[in-house]
Amino acid sequence: MKRFFMVLCALLAMTFTLSAQSKSVDLTFIETSDIHGSIYPYNFITAKPAGTSLAQVASLIKEERSVPDAEVVLLENGDSLQGQPTVYYYNFEKTDGPHIWSQAVNFLNYDAVSVGNHDIEAGHAVYDKLYEELQAPVICANAIKPDGTPYFEPYAVIEKAGIKIAILGMITPKIPDWLPPQFWTGMQFEDMVKCAQKWVPIIQQKEKPDLLIGLFHAGVDYSYGNVGRDTPNNENASQLVAEMVPGFDLIFVGHDHQGWSGQGWDPANKAKVDVKDPNGKIVPIYGALNAARNVAVVKMNLTWNDETQSWDKIVRGGLVDMSKYQPDPDFMTKFQPMFDEIKAWVDRPIGKMEGVISSRDSMFGDSAFVDLIHIIQLELTKDPTLGLAPADVSFAAPLFADAQIPSSPDGTLYVRDMFNLYVYENFLYTMNLTGQQIKDFLEYSYQYWFDTMPNEGNHLIAFQRDKEGKLILDNRTNMPMTATRYYNYDSAAGINYIVDVSKPAGERVSIYCMSDGRAFNPKAKYTVAINSYRASGGGGHLEKGAGLDKDTILSMKLVNGATTKDLRYFLLKWFEKQEETITVWPLGNWEVVPEDLAAIGRANDYPLLYPSK
């Protein structure tokens, strides 16, 4: 009798297991990415309501979780610690308590969090503290310690309705090209494909998951930056991972701010395509837009297949427009006191300015907007308390294509205006360069900034062109794509020079003298004021332009000074010191010639960059 009951129990258990496995499970994946501090439906920089934010995402999450038998997997894909004053305030001003971002992520109960390059840019003191505060696992397999072990957890395993889900996290490996070493001490960054080839077999053997998900803070177009499939440490290798590493069921991406709805990108034909792994299986790719403009929502149905002893999977999804959602009242109530505190800080007046300066002018030549940065950088280097060397020359670029200050009609400057003047949390460095390296640096900048004129269409701006010479349009904005981003449009102060756009790239810059009247000597050594992104090799100006090898750049051998706070902090303090209303004019130390061609080019290109609404 005892044996009979044992057999009966075993049969019942087997029947129950088979019944459970034959069931159908519906999962909903929600991915946020590149939120960039947009926590509230309010833009603290413009002092105006914002159409999208994490508060609207909270309503979507609540809606999806309210569905009967809902099984929601909530994923955050990085770049949350830079952008809006919300996070800047908690990064560098209010540091004695929990960070607002960790509080928001915990409140919404995320399942996993990846790491973005702009999170690393906040510095160890910020992200090490914040990641300790998070309840969700922080995953990033290709940020490794010197001994080869991951700095963060490489992957997370979660279970929903009996489905075992493994989530592999990775970050774009280009961080050493963008950020100085003190931001990522204790880390090295592996190529994403090689990293996935290492970890996927480990996950499959050790965890035996029902689903393998990629959560990659990297873009889809692997040709971005004029590189190829085989380029080591490709910045945007998410699709390459899908194509070269079998095993993924679904990949979520970020970083490129493009938005992806299930397909990848064919760089040759400039078209969206299905992405297949080495075994021919389609791997859907989804990626949210920045600033919570939309969110990737993916529905996956899993049905147990008795014949194959595996789950059959059907995937459908897309990008959900967050402007269609109202902010979640519970979220707003929870974070209202923090909103009030941040708003009081950004609304603090710090000075007065006569007139308005705009970064639009910076796209086409010498401008008051960028020259203000030059002026302040040169002044800062002469302050002995900041640890910098007095600079002869300043390099700077517009960091936002369409910014202007002040934002107020009466010329009052507020803390929030500093986020328009200087978008990123770069530090200020001083470094030694020869006169020839300075010229070559500028030649490189103007090579990808300006086209050679005259040309078909008489464009001043260097746009990307296809094989037939036609302008390539951005698949999202339908606007022409520039040869490089505007934040690589470096000009110089402290020297007087011209840029002749009728001459070929590499032969355009003629430096006449130092702006103080001294002779300019290509063989002499000069001290240059330069931001930390550029000094670390960002944009290629020092390596491909000035001819410095990467090891020399990253070793900081030529750097002779650095600030301990970001440039925005010092810009703010500079304005606070001004006792009278200031007026900013272009320095007039450089110009684009021939003037008639430059004028034609500006007239043609201005409406392309800034179309009428």
C-alpha positions in Angstrom: 0.0 0.0 0.0 2.8 2.4 0.9 4.5 1.7 -2.5 1.2 2.3 -4.3 0.8 5.7 -2.7 4.4 6.6 -3.6 3.8 5.7 -7.2 0.5 7.6 -7.2 2.1 10.7 -5.8 4.9 10.5 -8.4 2.3 10.2 -11.2 0.4 13.2 -9.8 3.5 15.2 -9.6 4.4 14.3 -13.2 0.9 15.2 -14.3 1.1 18.5 -12.5 4.5 19.3 -14.1 3.3 18.5 -17.6 0.2 20.5 -17.0 2.3 23.5 -15.8 4.6 23.2 -18.7 1.8 23.0 -21.3 0.4 26.3 -20.1 0.9 29.6 -21.9 2.6 32.5 -20.2 2.4 36.1 -21.2 5.3 38.4 -20.3 5.5 42.2 -20.7 8.9 43.8 -21.0 9.1 47.6 -20.4 12.5 49.3 -21.1 13.4 52.9 -20.2 16.7 54.2 -21.4 18.6 57.5 -21.6 16.2 59.3 -19.3 18.9 61.9 -18.6 17.3 63.2 -15.5 13.8 63.7 -16.9 12.1 62.5 -13.8 9.4 65.2 -13.6 7.0 66.5 -16.3 8.9 69.8 -16.0 12.1 71.1 -17.7 14.2 72.7 -15.0 16.4 74.3 -17.7 13.7 76.1 -19.6 11.4 76.5 -16.6 8.5 75.1 -18.7 6.4 72.0 -18.5 7.8 68.9 -20.3 5.7 66.6 -22.3 7.4 63.4 -21.2 9.1 62.2 -18.0 9.5 59.2 -15.7 6.3 60.4 -14.0 4.4 59.4 -17.2 6.3 56.2 -17.4 5.1 55.4 -13.9 1.5 55.6 -15.2 2.3 53.2 -18.0 4.0 50.8 -15.5 0.9 50.9 -13.2 -1.4 50.3 -16.2 0.6 47.2 -17.3 0.8 45.8 -13.8 -2.9 46.2 -13.3 -3.7 43.7 -16.1 -5.0 40.4 -14.7 -2.2 37.8 -14.4 0.3 40.5 -15.5 3.9 39.4 -15.5 5.9 42.6 -16.1 9.7 42.8 -16.4 10.9 46.4 -15.9 14.3 47.3 -17.2 16.4 50.5 -17.0 19.1 50.8 -19.6 21.4 53.6 -18.3 22.4 57.3 -18.9 20.2 58.5 -16.1 22.8 60.7 -14.1 23.3 63.5 -16.6 21.0 65.9 -18.4 18.5 67.7 -16.2 19.3 69.6 -13.0 17.3 67.0 -11.1 20.3 64.6 -11.1 23.0 67.2 -11.2 21.7 68.6 -7.9 21.8 65.2 -6.3 25.2 64.3 -7.9 27.1 67.3 -6.7 25.0 69.6 -4.4 22.8 67.4 -2.2 25.1 64.4 -1.5 24.3 63.7 2.1 21.3 61.4 1.5 19.8 58.9 -1.0 20.0 60.0 -4.6 16.8 61.0 -6.3 17.4 58.5 -9.1 17.9 55.5 -6.7 14.7 56.5 -4.9 12.7 56.7 -8.2 14.0 53.3 -9.4 13.3 51.7 -6.1 9.8 53.3 -6.0 8.9 51.8 -9.4 10.4 48.4 -8.5 12.7 47.9 -11.5 13.9 44.3 -12.1 17.4 45.2 -13.5 19.5 48.3 -14.2 22.3 48.6 -16.7 25.1 51.2 -16.7 25.5 54.1 -19.3 28.5 56.1 -20.3 27.0 59.3 -18.8 26.5 57.5 -15.5 30.2 56.8 -15.4 30.7 60.5 -16.3 29.2 61.4 -13.0 32.3 59.9 -11.2 33.0 57.1 -8.8 31.7 59.1 -5.8 28.3 59.4 -7.4 27.7 56.1 -9.1 29.3 53.9 -6.6 27.1 55.4 -3.9 23.9 55.3 -6.0 24.3 51.7 -7.1 24.6 50.6 -3.5 21.3 52.3 -2.9 19.5 50.4 -5.7 17.4 47.4 -4.8 17.5 46.1 -8.4 20.7 44.4 -9.6 23.1 46.6 -11.5 24.5 44.6 -14.5 27.4 45.3 -16.9 29.5 42.3 -18.0 32.1 44.2 -20.1 33.3 46.7 -17.4 36.0 44.5 -15.8 38.6 44.9 -13.1 42.3 44.5 -13.8 42.1 40.9 -12.8 39.4 40.2 -15.4 36.4 39.9 -13.1 33.4 42.2 -13.7 33.3 45.5 -11.8 29.5 45.1 -11.6 27.3 42.0 -11.7 27.6 40.6 -15.3 24.0 39.4 -15.5 20.8 39.0 -13.5 18.4 36.1 -13.2 14.8 36.8 -12.4 11.7 34.5 -12.5 8.2 35.4 -13.6 5.4 32.8 -13.6 7.9 30.0 -13.5 9.9 31.4 -16.5 13.6 31.8 -15.7 14.9 35.0 -17.4 18.6 35.7 -17.7 19.5 39.4 -18.5 23.1 40.1 -19.7 24.1 43.8 -19.3 26.8 45.6 -21.3 28.0 49.1 -22.0 29.5 50.8 -25.0 33.3 50.2 -24.7 34.3 53.6 -25.9 34.4 55.3 -22.5 38.2 55.5 -22.3 38.0 57.6 -25.5 35.6 60.0 -23.9 36.3 60.3 -20.2 39.5 60.8 -18.2 40.8 57.7 -16.2 39.7 59.0 -12.8 36.1 58.5 -13.8 36.6 54.8 -14.5 39.5 53.8 -12.2 39.5 50.1 -11.5 37.8 49.3 -14.8 38.6 48.3 -18.3 36.1 47.9 -21.1 35.9 44.8 -23.3 34.6 44.6 -26.8 30.9 43.7 -26.6 31.0 40.8 -29.1 33.9 39.2 -27.3 32.3 39.7 -23.9 29.0 38.2 -25.1 30.8 35.2 -26.6 32.4 34.6 -23.2 29.3 35.1 -21.0 26.5 33.6 -23.0 27.8 30.0 -22.7 28.4 30.5 -19.0 24.8 31.7 -18.5 23.4 28.9 -20.6 25.4 26.2 -18.8 25.1 27.5 -15.3 21.6 29.0 -15.3 19.8 27.1 -18.0 17.4 30.0 -18.5 14.1 29.9 -20.5 14.9 33.3 -21.9 18.1 35.2 -22.6 17.7 39.0 -22.8 20.3 41.6 -23.7 20.3 44.9 -21.9 22.9 46.9 -23.8 23.8 50.6 -23.4 25.0 50.8 -26.9 23.4 51.7 -30.2 22.4 49.6 -33.3 24.2 51.2 -36.3 27.7 49.7 -36.1 28.9 51.9 -39.0 28.5 55.1 -36.9 31.7 57.1 -36.9 32.8 55.6 -40.2 33.8 52.3 -38.8 33.1 48.7 -39.8 31.8 45.4 -38.5 35.3 44.3 -37.6 36.4 47.5 -35.8 37.5 46.5 -32.2 35.5 48.1 -29.4 32.8 49.2 -31.7 30.7 52.0 -30.0 27.4 50.7 -31.2 27.7 46.9 -31.3 24.3 45.8 -30.1 23.2 44.4 -33.5 26.7 42.8 -34.0 26.2 40.9 -30.8 22.8 39.7 -32.0 24.2 38.6 -35.3 27.4 37.0 -34.1 26.4 35.4 -30.7 23.6 32.8 -30.8 21.3 32.4 -27.8 19.5 35.8 -27.4 15.7 35.9 -27.5 15.4 39.7 -27.3 17.8 42.6 -27.0 17.1 46.1 -25.6 19.4 48.9 -26.6 20.1 52.6 -25.7 22.8 55.2 -26.1 22.0 56.3 -29.7 18.7 58.0 -28.9 17.2 56.6 -32.2 14.4 54.4 -31.0 14.1 50.8 -32.3 10.9 48.8 -32.8 12.0 45.3 -33.4 14.3 45.6 -36.3 18.0 46.5 -36.8 19.8 48.6 -39.4 21.4 47.9 -42.7 24.2 50.6 -43.1 24.8 49.8 -46.8 21.2 50.3 -47.9 20.2 52.8 -45.1 17.2 50.7 -44.2 15.7 48.8 -41.2 16.0 45.0 -41.5 15.3 41.9 -39.5 18.3 40.8 -37.4 19.2 37.1 -37.4 21.7 35.2 -35.2 24.2 32.7 -36.6 21.5 30.0 -36.6 19.1 32.1 -38.6 16.8 32.9 -35.7 15.3 36.5 -35.8 16.4 38.4 -32.7 14.1 41.4 -32.1 15.8 44.7 -31.1 14.0 47.4 -29.1 15.3 50.7 -27.8 13.5 53.6 -26.1 14.0 57.2 -27.1 15.8 59.6 -24.7 14.1 61.8 -22.1 11.3 59.3 -21.7 9.8 60.5 -25.0 8.8 56.9 -25.6 9.3 53.6 -23.9 9.8 50.1 -25.4 7.0 47.8 -24.5 7.3 44.2 -25.7 4.7 41.5 -25.3 6.0 37.9 -25.3 3.8 34.8 -25.4 5.5 31.5 -24.4 3.8 28.2 -25.0 5.3 24.9 -23.9 6.1 22.6 -26.8 5.9 19.0 -25.7 7.6 17.8 -28.8 10.7 20.0 -28.6 10.6 20.2 -24.8 11.0 24.0 -25.0 9.0 27.2 -25.1 7.6 28.5 -28.3 7.9 32.3 -28.3 5.9 34.9 -30.1 7.2 38.5 -29.7 5.3 41.7 -30.6 5.9 45.2 -29.4 6.8 48.8 -30.2 7.5 52.2 -28.8 4.8 53.8 -26.7 4.5 57.6 -26.8 4.7 58.9 -23.2 3.1 62.2 -24.1 -0.2 60.3 -24.3 0.0 59.5 -20.6 -0.7 61.7 -17.6 1.9 61.8 -14.7 1.1 59.2 -12.1 -0.4 61.0 -9.0 1.3 58.6 -6.5 4.7 59.2 -8.1 4.2 63.0 -8.1 3.1 63.0 -4.5 6.1 60.9 -3.4 8.6 63.2 -5.2 6.9 66.6 -4.8 9.2 67.8 -1.9 12.3 67.0 -3.9 10.8 68.9 -6.9 10.3 72.0 -4.8 13.8 71.9 -3.5 15.4 71.5 -7.0 13.2 74.2 -8.4 14.3 76.7 -5.7 17.9 75.9 -6.5 17.7 76.4 -10.3 15.6 79.5 -10.0 18.3 81.3 -8.0 19.5 84.4 -9.9 23.2 84.6 -10.5 23.7 87.7 -12.7 22.5 89.9 -15.6 23.3 89.8 -19.3 22.7 92.4 -22.0 21.2 90.8 -25.1 20.8 87.1 -26.0 23.5 84.7 -27.3 22.7 81.6 -29.3 24.6 78.4 -30.2 23.0 78.6 -33.6 25.6 81.2 -34.6 28.3 78.7 -33.4 27.5 76.3 -36.3 28.7 78.7 -38.9 31.7 80.6 -37.5 33.0 82.7 -34.6 30.2 83.3 -32.1 29.6 85.1 -28.8 28.2 81.8 -27.3 31.3 79.7 -27.7 33.6 82.7 -27.1 32.1 83.2 -23.7 33.2 79.7 -22.8 36.7 80.6 -24.2 36.9 83.7 -22.1 36.0 82.0 -18.9 38.3 79.0 -19.6 41.2 81.3 -20.1 40.4 83.3 -17.0 40.1 80.1 -14.9 43.5 78.9 -15.9 45.1 82.0 -14.4 43.5 81.4 -11.0 46.4 79.8 -9.0 44.0 78.2 -6.5 42.4 75.9 -9.2 45.5 73.8 -10.0 45.7 74.8 -13.6 48.6 76.3 -15.7 48.0 79.7 -17.3 46.8 79.0 -20.8 47.8 80.6 -24.1 45.1 79.0 -26.2 41.6 77.7 -25.5 39.7 75.0 -27.3 35.9 74.8 -27.0 32.8 73.7 -29.0 29.1 74.3 -28.8 27.7 71.4 -26.7 24.1 71.9 -27.8 23.0 72.8 -31.3 20.1 75.0 -30.3 20.7 76.8 -27.0 20.4 80.4 -25.9 21.0 82.4 -22.8 19.6 84.1 -20.9 16.2 82.5 -20.8 14.5 85.5 -19.1 13.1 88.5 -21.0 14.8 91.0 -18.6 18.3 89.5 -19.0 18.4 87.9 -15.5 20.7 84.8 -15.5 19.6 81.9 -13.3 21.4 78.7 -12.3 19.3 76.9 -14.9 20.9 78.9 -17.7 24.2 77.2 -17.0 22.7 73.9 -18.2 22.1 75.6 -21.6 25.5 77.2 -21.8 27.3 74.0 -20.9 25.4 70.7 -21.3 27.9 68.1 -20.0 29.8 67.6 -16.8 33.2 68.1 -18.3 36.2 69.2 -16.2 38.7 71.8 -17.3 42.3 70.7 -18.1 45.4 72.4 -19.2 47.9 70.6 -21.4 51.0 71.2 -23.4 50.9 71.2 -27.2 53.2 72.5 -29.9 52.1 75.2 -32.3 52.1 72.6 -35.1 49.8 70.3 -33.0 47.5 73.2 -32.3 47.2 73.8 -36.1 46.7 70.1 -36.9 44.1 69.9 -34.1 42.1 72.7 -35.8 42.6 71.3 -39.3 41.0 68.1 -38.1 38.1 70.0 -36.5 37.3 72.1 -39.6 37.8 69.0 -41.9 34.6 67.5 -40.5 32.9 70.8 -39.7 33.0 72.6 -43.0 32.7 71.3 -46.6 35.0 72.5 -49.4 33.3 75.2 -51.4 32.0 75.6 -54.0 30.2 72.2 -54.1 27.0 70.7 -55.3 24.3 72.6 -53.3 27.0 75.1 -52.0 26.9 73.8 -48.5 29.2 75.3 -45.9 28.5 72.5 -43.3 30.0 69.1 -44.1 27.0 66.8 -44.5 27.1 63.0 -45.0 26.5 62.0 -48.6 25.7 58.8 -50.2 27.5 57.2 -53.2 25.6 59.4 -55.6 26.6 62.5 -53.6 23.2 63.2 -52.2 22.7 64.3 -48.6 21.9 61.4 -46.2 18.9 62.1 -44.1 18.5 60.9 -40.5 15.9 58.1 -40.5 14.2 59.6 -37.4 14.3 63.3 -38.0 14.5 63.4 -41.8 17.1 66.1 -41.5 20.5 65.9 -43.2 23.2 64.2 -41.1 26.4 66.1 -40.5 29.8 64.5 -41.0 30.4 64.9 -37.2 28.4 66.1 -34.3 28.3 69.7 -33.4 30.1 69.1 -30.1 33.1 68.3 -32.2 33.1 71.7 -33.8 36.1 73.0 -31.9 37.4 76.5 -32.4 40.2 78.3 -30.7 40.8 81.5 -28.7 44.1 83.1 -28.0 45.3 82.9 -31.6 44.2 84.8 -34.7 43.5 82.7 -37.8 41.4 82.1 -40.8 39.6 79.1 -42.2 39.6 79.0 -46.0 36.8 76.7 -47.1 37.9 77.0 -50.7 40.9 74.9 -49.9 40.8 71.1 -49.3 40.7 69.6 -45.8 44.0 69.7 -44.1 45.0 73.0 -45.8 42.4 75.4 -44.5 43.8 76.9 -41.3 46.3 79.8 -41.4 47.4 81.1 -38.0 48.8 84.6 -38.1 49.7 85.4 -34.6 48.8 85.1 -30.9 45.9 87.3 -30.0 48.1 89.3 -27.6 50.4 90.2 -30.5 53.1 87.7 -30.0 54.3 85.7 -33.0 52.9 82.2 -33.4 55.6 79.6 -33.6 54.7 76.0 -34.9 57.8 74.6 -33.0 57.1 76.4 -29.7 55.2 74.7 -26.8 52.0 76.3 -25.6 49.6 75.7 -22.8 46.1 74.9 -23.9 42.8 75.1 -22.0 40.7 72.0 -23.0 37.8 70.1 -21.5 38.2 66.6 -20.0 36.3 64.9 -22.9 38.6 66.3 -25.5 41.8 65.9 -23.4 41.0 62.2 -23.1 40.8 61.7 -26.8 37.1 62.3 -27.4 36.3 63.3 -31.0 39.7 62.2 -32.2 41.1 65.8 -32.3 44.3 64.9 -30.4 44.9 61.5 -31.9 43.8 61.9 -35.6 44.4 65.6 -35.7 47.3 66.6 -33.5 49.0 63.2 -34.1 49.3 62.0 -30.5 49.3 58.3 -29.9 46.5 56.9 -27.7 48.7 55.8 -24.9 50.1 59.3 -24.5 46.6 60.8 -24.5 45.3 58.4 -21.9 48.4 58.6 -19.7 47.7 62.3 -19.3 51.5 62.9 -19.8 50.8 66.2 -21.4 48.2 67.4 -18.9 49.7 69.9 -16.4 46.5 70.9 -14.5 42.9 69.9 -13.9 40.0 71.2 -11.9 38.4 69.2 -9.2 34.8 70.3 -10.1 33.1 70.4 -13.4 33.1 73.4 -15.8 29.5 74.2 -15.2 30.3 74.8 -11.5 33.0 77.3 -12.4 30.8 79.0 -15.1 28.2 79.6 -12.5 30.7 81.0 -10.0 32.1 83.3 -12.7 28.7 84.9 -13.3 28.1 85.3 -9.6 31.3 87.3 -9.4 30.3 89.8 -12.0 29.1 93.0 -10.3 27.6 94.6 -13.3 25.5 93.5 -16.3 27.7 91.8 -18.8 27.6 92.0 -22.6 29.2 89.3 -24.7 30.5 89.8 -28.2 32.4 87.5 -30.6 36.1 87.8 -30.0 36.7 88.2 -33.7 39.9 86.2 -33.6 39.0 83.9 -36.5 36.8 84.0 -39.6 35.7 81.9 -42.5 36.8 82.9 -45.9 36.1 83.6 -48.7 33.3 85.7 -47.1 31.0 85.5 -50.1 31.1 81.7 -50.2 30.7 81.4 -46.4 27.6 83.7 -46.7 26.1 81.6 -49.4 26.8 78.4 -47.4 25.2 79.8 -44.3 22.1 80.9 -46.2 21.7 77.4 -47.7 22.4 75.4 -44.5 20.7 77.4 -41.8 17.2 76.3 -42.9 18.4 72.7 -43.1 19.7 72.7 -39.5 16.9 74.9 -38.2 13.8 74.4 -40.3 10.8 76.6 -39.7 8.2 75.0 -37.5 
